[in-house]
Amino acid sequence: MTVTITSQGDVAIVTIDNPPVNATSQAVRVGLMDALTKTERDSAVRAVVLTCAGRTFVAGADVKEFDTEPVPPHLPDVVAAIEAATKPWVAALHGHVLGGGLELAMGCHWRVAMPQARLGLPEVTLGLIPGAGGTVRLPRLVPPQTALKMIAGGKPITAEAGLKFGLIDALAEDDLRQTAIQFAKAAQEPRRSLSKPVTGARDENFAKVAAQLAAKARGQQSVTAAIAAVERAIDMAPEQALAAERTTFLGLKASPQAKALRRLFFAERATLNDPRCKGPARPIDRVGVIGGGTMGAGIAAACLLRGLTVTMVERNAESAAAGAARLHAVVESSAKRGIIVDTRPVLDRFETATDYAALADRDLVIEAVFEDIDVKCDVFRQLDAVLRPDAVIATNTSYLDINTIAATLRDPSRAIGLHFFSPAHIMKLLEIALPDQVSDDVVATAAKLAKRLGKIGVLAGICDGFIGNRIMSAYRREADYLLEDGASPTQVDDAMRAYGLPMGVFEMQDLAGLDIAWAMRKRRAATRDPTERYVDIADQLCALGRFGQKTGKGWYDYDNGMPVPSKKVDEIIAKARSSAKITPRRFTADDIMERILAALRSEAAAVLAEGIARSADDINVVMVNGYGFPRWTGGPITSSG
């Protein structure tokens, strides 16, 4: 049974057991209504504790039900019935208390939580707003600005923050169940969330947060709908606000954006559904990272923040100290953002070295050195001489042929590509590039590592750029064609931001550094098809030392870190048009995006046909999580935009 009732004295314990995350499926909803009826009728029951089996409280609704006709009892009715109970209900919260789980908890009269619990209403990430009273009850329990951030921003809060704001009534230091039972024994009359007044007004701070969230939404309808729902909760009577919330929820559920987001939700959870990812994996506890630059420090931090032990190797003591400083800055920033509580246990698992011999006991070593195949091959040869024969050796290359790099090893089957995206400790995507001779247990190890690091791992075949950078190179070329045909870098970037991307392709190149792609183009020059249209504007910029933000000049000039259109770049573009005998034409934002998306989709089709990506869904996952394509489109291959 998904919902059971036991008792301890005059306290009934209602337990939801619906693994893996105790989602509020129809069976759970039926079980809760049945439990409510029984406890209300049982004169021996004075109070009720609602708890969940397993590693978490209810972590949301059953998303699979969103594409079917809703079957009663509906969650809003369940929550309302619990809130109307005549006997006190105490929610015992642990793990993730999200979406319908938090709405259930707010329907209870009291809430006790483990300190590690996370509470949130992330429905906007699926193109929805809370639909079971969350937008109306939360502003009665926490300040309006906090409710707005949780509902329209989708960001969870800690149990400690919940206690501070009033969402949580007590923290359980050890035994959650017993703490909740003792709390229930002491509880008097039910205390209903909807009977409380809103905790504050729609003041200037509220308006500022709302404006920031709306601007960040970049076309996602659910965010603006969530802002409006919180405003209604403040302005309207609860009954009116609840009715409006439900109408909005049902309308959004049927929208193209919500459907696209649901598809992406399932796609992100299916990327490692490959038989090679499910077999035995090698243990990974001790990691080596070669290189202490921005990427190396980010990879090291990503591993440290997930409990791994890391040794970073640099070429000399000065470089090792610089790499350690970058790593320390990342870890300290993570502490400030609340990712970790104390930096000391994390940094205690980190050390630097200048000799590869320090990696002799490592389970996995990831090289993150300069994007040059000779340099990477030399690193692999040196690692092969000192590592255990069962240690996995990974390259973080973003373009290069991993088969060539792996061939430097006596046992190429232990080599794999782990392409992290910068900043590596934050970006969720990890391309797992599979060279021809990689063993199945190394693939399984990489998949296990991705999960441990909290990354979305996507399998990729070997080609220039794998999935993401190969496709990005194709639409970057199209952006270059647009420049030569009459557009400006600002027009292209503006069009891409208007579409929903966080930045345009030229802004992105300036951020990443133009020299990396320049090296790749020079490497490919000898084999480039002579009939291919080639625009050398970017090459000319690099020849002038305009490598982007790090040199203060790239596609843009930078004034105090802010991009400014460059007259020099305009001159170079004008000369390129003249040399190509092109009469510039005018482009609308729609014209620009039509060409960029057409180029992207054409290259994606080739990536699929060659087996570099397993599916269009995998490509969508890569482009959304690695390159900023708006989630609400579901990805550029199934775009609703």
Salt bridges, closest charged atoms under 4 A:
ASP10 OD2 - ARG46 NE 3.89
ASP10 OD1 - LYS185 NZ 3.63
ASP34 OD2 - LYS38 NZ 3.07
ASP62 OD1 - LYS64 NZ 3.44
GLU65 OE1 - ARG29 NH1 3.06
ASP67 OD1 - ARG262 NH2 2.83
GLU83 OE1 - ARG137 NH2 2.91
ASP169 OD2 - ARG191 NH2 2.95
GLU231 OE2 - ARG202 NH2 3.49
ASP235 OD2 - ARG202 NH1 2.38
GLU268 OE1 - ARG269 NH1 3.94
GLU268 OE2 - ARG631 NH1 2.86
ASP274 OD1 - ARG276 NE 3.03
ASP285 OD1 - ARG452 NH1 3.39
GLU314 OE1 - ARG315 NH1 3.63
ASP342 OD2 - ARG344 NH2 3.00
ASP361 OD2 - ARG286 NH1 3.49
ASP361 OD1 - ARG362 NE 3.08
ASP363 OD1 - ARG286 NH2 3.55
ASP363 OD1 - ARG388 NH2 3.11
GLU367 OE2 - LYS376 NZ 2.85
GLU371 OE1 - LYS376 NZ 3.60
ASP384 OD2 - ARG410 NE 3.21
ASP384 OD1 - ARG414 NH2 2.72
ASP390 OD1 - ARG388 NE 2.86
GLU431 OE1 - HIS419 ND1 2.78
ASP441 OD2 - ARG282 NE 2.82
ASP464 OD1 - ARG523 NH1 3.45
ASP464 OD2 - ARG524 NE 2.63
GLU478 OE2 - ARG595 NE 2.81
ASP480 OD2 - ARG476 NH1 2.70
GLU484 OE1 - ARG533 NH2 3.01
ASP485 OD1 - ARG533 NH2 2.86
ASP485 OD2 - ARG595 NH2 2.98
ASP494 OD1 - ARG497 NH2 2.69
GLU507 OE1 - ARG497 NE 3.10
ASP515 OD1 - LYS550 NZ 2.88
ASP539 OD1 - ARG521 NE 2.77
ASP557 OD1 - ARG546 NH2 2.56
ASP557 OD1 - LYS553 NZ 3.92
ASP591 OD2 - ARG585 NH2 3.73
GLU603 OE2 - ARG470 NE 2.69
GLU610 OE1 - ARG470 NH1 2.72
ASP617 OD1 - ARG263 NE 2.76
ASP618 OD2 - ARG614 NE 3.00
